[in-house]
């Protein structure tokens, strides 16, 4: 998943920030496509990621980079590979992350 239209010139994401955003992106994509939360629009996922980054005062100037796309895929693959029952994994991820949408306006 790519964020569109995000441009800032201050500085690029630090490696740990990029990994955190990739992990968050992976969680939302996993919930949407692997857990049946198909009603979550991609735009809302993008807004939640932007909100999370801005609340941490992170710059998203390089979020659309090829490196970020690779990190997103790696995080998603890692998440898929966690050996937990699908229902348990989905419930845990939903409980711990869907609340972020309540803060996004």
Number of C-alpha atoms within 10 A of each C-alpha: 16 14 17 10 8 12 12 11 9 10 11 15 18 12 10 9 16 22 17 17 23 23 20 20 23 23 23 26 20 21 21 18 11 14 17 11 15 12 7 16 11 16 11 14 22 17 18 24 22 20 18 18 18 12 9 10 9 18 21 23 16 18 21 16 12 11 12 20 16 12 20 25 17 16 21 20 13 12 16 16 9 10 8 11 8 13 10 10 18 20 12 11 16 17 10 11 14 15 11 14 15 8 10 14 8
